[in-house]
Amino acid sequence: MKLFDVYPLYDVTPVSAKGIELTDDKGKKYLDFYGGHAVISIGHSHPHYVNRLKEQLDKIGFYSNSIQNPIQKELASALGKASNCEAYNLFMCNSGAEANENALKLASFHTQKSKVIAFNNSFHGRTSAAVAATDNPNINAPINKQQEVTFLPLNDFEAFEKAMDSDEYCAVILEAIQGVGGLDEPTTQFYQFIAEHCKKKGIVLIADEVQSGFGRSGKFFAFQHHLDPERSPTDTERSRSVQPDIISIAKGMGNGFPVGGILVHESIKASYGLLGTTFGGNHLACAATLAVLEVLKEEDLLVNANELGSYFKEKAKEFLEIKKVKGKGLMLGLEFEFEVADLRKRLIYNQHMFTGSAKNKKLLRFLPALNITKTHIDLFFEGLQKELG
Ligand SMILES: Cc1ncc(COP(=O)(O)O)c(C=O)c1O
């Protein structure tokens, strides 16, 4: 049997990885500034992560969601505290698409409606409702087109207000920083405008934090950049001003272990059988996620993401070729005047550095582990300088 050939591949075969470094089968070392689509949050094979997974595997790796699983409860409690989202309940699954699929399904159950609002250039995954809410006709099969999704321009208040004339929407799904689309962001005013309208109309607001969550943007969740300090004095009250009803998570959550989930606001009630999955929330997935949370705290990685993001932005100013630096924390992109596919290839083969692409073909994405150092950023810009000539 051969592989179903859906992925265009670079000719690199990593066989080991440590921190931000990958080593290929010929012993060549690469710097990983992409983390395999924004997945590696605390570095490859972090010792604490490896030990926690090994210890868990020695005890019990998996059982289904029909038994008591204290490590899931431990994780829910730790995640609530780390994210300042203690008014939410956790449902676990296995990927970002699955998280959004469950979020949309739950919104539909909750409201008994079926239409969804998403935004231009959105990416929410490749499964049924998630792909229908993804702004890319090439990955929507005829079977996905039965979902009714309205795509609106980001930051267009008028278009959003007009859509609110309808009473048929169950959900608005929104990335606080667009990942695959190319790092465009809703303004704070727009985020708050959406949140207020959703509250008023009883529409479920879904914050897709699959890529931007777990500290990548410099806050635990990227929507938390839009908390309004003017409106209310305490963090908890502030959260209320842009409080999503559901928050979807995956990617950096497991640092490579396939795990996803949704945080469901306590105003949305659970009932037996409403959602379910065989693998979701298994012991190993919980151990991986707890290890990530522990390292984020122990190494103060949200602070590092902010500081190094600012350092990256300063360094980028030295390059006339860079038109714009986009993003927050260590969820960053460099926009050039030209398409970057060739530059990205040269960075891999000549400079041995992984970076990412986006739907915006002029954008080079930079999504390293949150514990990189200034030296790594200097090395990136040295490599970039060599390739720009
Ligand atoms: C914002 C966002 N949501 C959802 C997904 C889908 O995640 P997965 O590939 O784990 O299904 C992605 C993947 O890139 C993403 O960036």
The ligand as an SDF file (V2000), in Angstrom:
LIG
                    3D

 16 16  0  0  0  0  0  0  0  0999 V2000
   -7.9010   28.5770   13.8210 C   0  0  0  0  0  0  0  0  0  0  0  0
   -7.9210   27.1200   13.4540 C   0  0  0  0  0  0  0  0  0  0  0  0
   -9.0210   26.3990   13.7430 N   0  0  0  0  0  0  0  0  0  0  0  0
   -9.0940   25.0830   13.4570 C   0  0  0  0  0  0  0  0  0  0  0  0
   -8.0400   24.4250   12.8430 C   0  0  0  0  0  0  0  0  0  0  0  0
   -8.1480   22.9540   12.5370 C   0  0  0  0  0  0  0  0  0  0  0  0
   -7.3370   22.2410   13.3900 O   0  0  0  0  0  0  0  0  0  0  0  0
   -6.9420   20.7190   13.0600 P   0  0  0  0  0  0  0  0  0  0  0  0
   -6.0010   20.7550   11.8950 O   0  0  0  0  0  0  0  0  0  0  0  0
   -6.3120   20.2230   14.3350 O   0  0  0  0  0  0  0  0  0  0  0  0
   -8.1980   20.0010   12.7350 O   0  0  0  0  0  0  0  0  0  0  0  0
   -6.8850   25.1420   12.5200 C   0  0  0  0  0  0  0  0  0  0  0  0
   -5.7540   24.4850   11.8460 C   0  0  0  0  0  0  0  0  0  0  0  0
   -4.8830   25.0940   11.2800 O   0  0  0  0  0  0  0  0  0  0  0  0
   -6.8180   26.5250   12.8350 C   0  0  0  0  0  0  0  0  0  0  0  0
   -5.7440   27.2590   12.5430 O   0  0  0  0  0  0  0  0  0  0  0  0
  1  2  1  0
  2  3  1  0
  2 15  2  0
  3  4  2  0
  4  5  1  0
  5  6  1  0
  5 12  2  0
  6  7  1  0
  7  8  1  0
  8  9  2  0
  8 10  1  0
  8 11  1  0
 12 13  1  0
 12 15  1  0
 13 14  2  0
 15 16  1  0
M  END
$$$$
